[in-house]
């Protein structure tokens, strides 16, 4: 439809460029920052006097990374589907607007403006619901990560506080441990938000591909008519029909019965 193409060029192309191409550089920056912080964490770990704090640091950071990967990759497919539905409904109301603009004179002549207004409200309400659902699901992914990281920090806080009270861990080392885990968790959450944006942009790329690769309705209708003609014996080119085939001897006179009764043949 005309509205699908206009909306793809207006919104979805911009979304694809902004949230896929440009966000790739942000992901590269985030991963580079995480790598640098990991190097610093290992250097700090080597300088810690307590083997307990060293073990906690070396265990918590991989656990947090694994948690982030599991949560994100288990929810990305649903998130991608929700964004695709939102884009499709956005194209629907855009196509409806384009159709209404092209038939404004007819709508006014039949005094059906109120009906088209009501249809537009319903169509746009469907889009708003889909977009809200996708945004909510994306926010819930980040909130789940935050909640899990808070649990990890709580476990470290309880274990480290007990160790400090018993004298097995110095107060300075305990503070360094908490700040390191908290900072690493914030960096992972920032990367997860960027991943959510990339998923949003990926949905836009898929929608653009669907629109560009779709056959126009005129071409599809023409293909259906061609198929119907091929299946119709009267218009098909791959068969020959012979009607009233008969045989007469050369010496037979007009009006006499045929030697072989007339038959219809299909070759």
Phi and psi in degrees as a GROMACS rama.xvg file:
@    title "Ramachandran Plot"
@    xaxis  label "Phi"
@    yaxis  label "Psi"
@TYPE xy
-62.0075  -40.176  UNK-2
-65.1025  -34.3696  UNK-3
-62.3447  -45.4407  UNK-4
-66.2092  -43.5209  UNK-5
-62.5134  -43.6816  UNK-6
-68.6433  -35.0664  UNK-7
-63.3644  -44.2839  UNK-8
-71.3807  -29.6414  UNK-9
-82.0793  -45.4328  UNK-10
-114.866  -49.4228  UNK-11
-71.7709  -35.7797  UNK-12
-65.0802  -43.8583  UNK-13
-62.451  -40.7729  UNK-14
-64.7324  -41.2718  UNK-15
-63.4895  -43.4781  UNK-16
-67.9358  -43.0636  UNK-17
-72.4446  -36.3607  UNK-18
-104.414  -4.05321  UNK-19
-114.575  -58.0228  UNK-20
-68.3975  -51.4065  UNK-21
-72.0851  -36.4928  UNK-22
-68.1712  -20.9314  UNK-23
-62.9042  -36.9193  UNK-24
-69.4243  -35.8079  UNK-25
-66.5971  -39.1021  UNK-26
-63.3141  -40.7348  UNK-27
-61.8679  -40.0105  UNK-28
-66.3439  -41.947  UNK-29
-64.2295  -42.7715  UNK-30
-66.6709  -36.7878  UNK-31
-65.0662  -40.5184  UNK-32
-64.9262  -39.8877  UNK-33
-63.9779  -37.98  UNK-34
-64.5233  -43.0768  UNK-35
-63.412  -41.993  UNK-36
-67.4611  -33.9822  UNK-37
-63.5518  -40.5508  UNK-38
-62.2768  -43.626  UNK-39
-64.7049  -38.3142  UNK-40
-62.7921  -42.944  UNK-41
-65.542  -36.3552  UNK-42
-65.3447  -40.2905  UNK-43
-66.3535  -38.1579  UNK-44
-62.514  -40.5909  UNK-45
-63.2783  -33.6373  UNK-46
-81.9108  -8.02206  UNK-47
-74.9833  140.12  UNK-48
-82.7118  -27.0578  UNK-49
-89.2416  124.51  UNK-50
-67.0836  -23.111  UNK-51
-67.7238  -45.4752  UNK-52
-66.2928  -35.532  UNK-53
-62.5129  -43.9114  UNK-54
-65.3821  -38.3982  UNK-55
-64.7207  -43.8608  UNK-56
-63.2282  -45.913  UNK-57
-67.4832  -21.8448  UNK-58
-92.4014  -39.1307  UNK-59
-70.4818  -40.2543  UNK-60
-63.9773  -48.6194  UNK-61
-62.6005  -36.8555  UNK-62
-62.6131  -42.369  UNK-63
-65.2067  -39.1231  UNK-64
-65.7535  -41.3867  UNK-65
-65.3311  -41.1787  UNK-66
-59.2516  -44.3743  UNK-67
-62.8507  -43.1472  UNK-68
-64.4742  -43.9169  UNK-69
-64.3792  -46.0773  UNK-70
-64.3202  -45.0717  UNK-71
-69.3002  -48.6007  UNK-72
-72.5714  -19.7169  UNK-73
-81.3023  -16.1911  UNK-74
-115.715  -6.30969  UNK-75
-69.2149  -35.538  UNK-76
-65.462  -44.8029  UNK-77
-63.8675  -40.2021  UNK-78
-62.4816  -40.3936  UNK-79
-64.1945  -40.4058  UNK-80
-65.563  -40.3609  UNK-81
-64.4569  -42.2921  UNK-82
-65.8888  -37.7434  UNK-83
-64.0777  -40.7365  UNK-84
-62.9116  -41.4253  UNK-85
-62.6081  -42.2716  UNK-86
-64.146  -40.4604  UNK-87
-63.564  -42.78  UNK-88
-70.1792  -29.9451  UNK-89
-65.7929  -39.8896  UNK-90
-65.2521  -33.309  UNK-91
-62.9718  -48.3615  UNK-92
-70.8889  -29.1301  UNK-93
-67.4504  -41.6018  UNK-94
-64.8908  -36.6796  UNK-95
-64.3311  -40.8841  UNK-96
-64.8122  -43.4148  UNK-97
-61.9916  -39.5732  UNK-98
-66.7858  -40.3823  UNK-99
-66.3708  -38.8854  UNK-100
-64.1841  -38.5631  UNK-101
-72.0789  -17.8226  UNK-102
-120.125  30.2019  UNK-103
-60.0779  -43.2112  UNK-104
-63.7696  -38.4975  UNK-105
-67.909  -42.1101  UNK-106
-61.3453  -41.5638  UNK-107
-69.9898  -38.4909  UNK-108
-66.0957  -33.9399  UNK-109
-93.6005  1.8994  UNK-110
54.8996  53.0094  UNK-111
-119.051  24.8329  UNK-112
-62.077  -37.9877  UNK-113
-64.4647  -35.8545  UNK-114
-68.7006  -42.0809  UNK-115
-68.2659  -33.3904  UNK-116
-63.4064  -42.3765  UNK-117
-65.8735  -39.768  UNK-118
-64.5436  -39.2305  UNK-119
-64.4305  -40.9089  UNK-120
-61.3837  -42.8697  UNK-121
-66.4055  -42.0804  UNK-122
-63.4972  -43.3879  UNK-123
-72.1479  -30.3611  UNK-124
-65.2323  -37.4416  UNK-125
-62.0195  -41.1464  UNK-126
-65.7572  -43.4333  UNK-127
-60.8914  -40.3306  UNK-128
-64.7933  -42.2978  UNK-129
-67.5387  -42.559  UNK-130
-65.488  -39.718  UNK-131
-64.759  -40.7035  UNK-132
-63.3606  -41.3435  UNK-133
-66.2905  -43.4855  UNK-134
-65.1201  -38.7749  UNK-135
-65.904  -41.8495  UNK-136
-64.0413  -38.9199  UNK-137
-64.6817  -42.7042  UNK-138
-66.5746  -35.459  UNK-139
-64.7372  -34.0534  UNK-140
-60.799  -45.1508  UNK-141
-66.5662  -39.5322  UNK-142
-65.7224  -35.5892  UNK-143
-63.5863  -43.1721  UNK-144
-61.7354  -43.7144  UNK-145
-60.9565  -43.13  UNK-146
-62.9548  -42.8388  UNK-147
-66.2596  -38.4678  UNK-148
-68.5198  -33.0053  UNK-149
-64.3576  -38.2405  UNK-150
-62.9925  -42.5636  UNK-151
-61.7574  -44.3046  UNK-152
-63.9671  -36.7481  UNK-153
-65.6158  -40.3786  UNK-154
-63.0242  -43.4888  UNK-155
-64.6246  -39.431  UNK-156
-63.477  -45.0238  UNK-157
-66.9712  -45.3004  UNK-158
-67.4012  -42.405  UNK-159
-69.4518  -39.5631  UNK-160
-62.8773  -40.8479  UNK-161
-62.914  -40.4141  UNK-162
-66.8932  -36.8389  UNK-163
-66.9368  -40.9491  UNK-164
-66.084  -33.7538  UNK-165
-85.5163  -3.98946  UNK-166
87.9755  6.28243  UNK-167
-83.7948  -13.6281  UNK-168
-139.554  132.892  UNK-169
-72.6753  152.518  UNK-170
-64.5985  -37.7072  UNK-171
-64.7256  -41.909  UNK-172
-65.2818  -36.6163  UNK-173
-64.8547  -40.2509  UNK-174
-65.7452  -42.581  UNK-175
-61.5793  -39.9325  UNK-176
-61.7527  -47.409  UNK-177
-64.5237  -45.4736  UNK-178
-65.2552  -36.3926  UNK-179
-66.5122  -46.2451  UNK-180
-66.3599  -40.0113  UNK-181
-64.2488  -43.7624  UNK-182
-65.3131  -39.472  UNK-183
-66.6774  -38.299  UNK-184
-63.9108  -39.9888  UNK-185
-64.1548  -38.2  UNK-186
-66.1749  -39.8399  UNK-187
-66.5725  -39.1911  UNK-188
-64.7854  -39.2811  UNK-189
-62.9901  -40.2725  UNK-190
-66.4614  -36.1775  UNK-191
-65.1504  -38.5847  UNK-192
-63.0014  -39.6198  UNK-193
-65.2226  -39.1219  UNK-194
-61.3572  -41.0043  UNK-195
-60.6058  -40.0187  UNK-196
-64.7004  -38.8947  UNK-197
-64.925  -38.6427  UNK-198
-62.4993  -40.926  UNK-199
-60.1604  -45.3104  UNK-200
-66.5125  -34.4225  UNK-201
-63.6894  -39.1608  UNK-202
-61.3852  -38.0551  UNK-203
-65.4288  -40.456  UNK-204
-61.7583  -44.0789  UNK-205
-64.0939  -38.0844  UNK-206
-66.9905  -40.555  UNK-207
-62.2498  -43.1096  UNK-208
-62.2215  -38.5186  UNK-209
-64.5332  -42.6247  UNK-210
-67.5357  -43.5361  UNK-211
-71.8797  -30.9798  UNK-212
-89.5185  -8.31818  UNK-213
-73.409  143.493  UNK-214
-78.6456  138.469  UNK-215
-59.0747  151.071  UNK-216
-65.0807  -28.364  UNK-217
-67.4369  -41.4779  UNK-218
-67.615  -38.0447  UNK-219
-65.0334  -41.6532  UNK-220
-64.482  -38.9082  UNK-221
-64.4307  -38.5968  UNK-222
-65.0955  -37.7662  UNK-223
-65.8359  -41.2056  UNK-224
-65.0098  -39.197  UNK-225
-63.3436  -40.305  UNK-226
-65.5036  -41.5496  UNK-227
-63.54  -37.189  UNK-228
-67.1065  -37.017  UNK-229
-66.0233  -33.5047  UNK-230
-83.1098  -15.8024  UNK-231
-83.0792  120.301  UNK-232
-60.303  -26.0969  UNK-233
-72.8879  -27.618  UNK-234
-116.728  3.4775  UNK-235
-77.2079  145.615  UNK-236
-97.6642  -7.25518  UNK-237
-100.744  16.2707  UNK-238
-148.688  156.989  UNK-239
-123.852  131.097  UNK-240
-113.086  131.17  UNK-241
-119.903  126.601  UNK-242
-116.851  139.119  UNK-243
67.6537  37.0733  UNK-244
-72.566  129.022  UNK-245
-147.357  172.783  UNK-246
-135.241  137.928  UNK-247
-129.895  140.837  UNK-248
-71.6777  149.997  UNK-249
-59.3147  -32.1326  UNK-250
-91.7658  6.69708  UNK-251
-77.5438  142.815  UNK-252
-91.0432  159.546  UNK-253
-65.6786  134.961  UNK-254
101.95  -18.2129  UNK-255
-74.0244  158.096  UNK-256
-70.0845  150.882  UNK-257
-72.434  151.758  UNK-258
-67.734  -38.5877  UNK-259
-121.281  129.048  UNK-260
-60.5133  143.873  UNK-261
-60.0191  135.648  UNK-262
-132.848  160.045  UNK-263
-105.515  129.775  UNK-264
-119.96  143.432  UNK-265
-124.684  119.746  UNK-266
